[in-house]
């Protein structure tokens, strides 16, 4: 297998990750590890959050990108590098290249979030927008590499990338020597493979658990088959782990080292992101919140102390707004319903008084008068309410029904 470098490819060992750590000194931050009182109470053992969302460029991707590009020969550096990404890898490659004085070109999908495009440019890359989906963007970047001689920097399927990401594992062992379980999101597998290699080489008894989104879970069938298996049309809000096929190099490592791969739903991802924001005061993207989602979904399954890796915090504000609303709904704090009223003056005010007494916060209200199911003097009112939880939702609906309203949820 060719990785676009003149150096021979050999199996990764712990010394490779230690070498990467020295290389990254003064480049990547040793990110904070914060305790979570809420998750600790839920799990029944200490839970700590490894905050790679606070890393330079907003994710762990700088680590691997810098190690990969720093390892290029002078001739390869002179040819420049090229990458394809919708976000985190783009920014990691851009900054790493600039720090090393290497010209970088990054292909991004046409619909990539504008803040991520702007950040990639600000870090020094030439950005080219191409393709509606990442596969089209990837093909364009690889064609550019063939035409120009630029070195293609893969986001996860290269030993140097994995060695760089593995430095997160060394930091976890240093910051929490008593760790018994590490939980990390898995897309192509570069971060999980690097962490697993570092942790297992020093503390083989520590469990390393990977987490994938249900709609993009290629690792469980791949591990069962003993080879990388593709998932057609992966679907998830967690772009950072939305990968249809495991990388060959990380898969070889994870096949031997990973203890378990769990999957989480979109509702669980939304709830986890909301929890990180409200309880930990941390902005985390859906992929970065996936380990927290796994803890929320089955808290009794993890031996503590547990370290959950928050892999990134680059979330588009528009997507964040949608996810937070989805997360509130999943947590029972956002209620949408339709209430039938008599279409006469004052009817809406009377109903809103009922909601006020029930202590529900009205976010949005609209009338529906053209539904053929409505009587001549009837109207439906669509309501979006902020509530205090599932129990309060039930209380609000009960209050409306007690007041004589027909509630259509």
TAMO-V900936 format. One line per field, one symbol per residue. phi: phi as a letter, one per 30 degrees, with the letter a starting at -180 (. if undefined). A space follows every 10 residues. Layout:
# TAMO-V900936
phi->???
This chain:
# TAMO-V900936
phi->.ccibdddcb ddbedddddd ddddeiccdd ddbcdcdddd dddiaebbcd cddcdeiiad deeddddddd dddedddddi bbbbacadde dddddedddc icdbbbcbde ceeedddddd dddjddcbda idbdeddddd dddddddcid ddcddacaed dddddddddd dedddbdcec bccbdbcdjd dddddddddd dcbddddccc bbdedbcdde dddddiadbd cdhebadded bdbdbddddd deddeccdda bccbdddddd dddddeddcc hbdbdedddd ddeddddadd cbdcdcccdd dabdbdedde dddddddddd dicbbcabbd bddbeidddd ddddddddic cdcabbcbbc ddddddccbc cdbbbcbcke ddeddddddd dddjcdccd
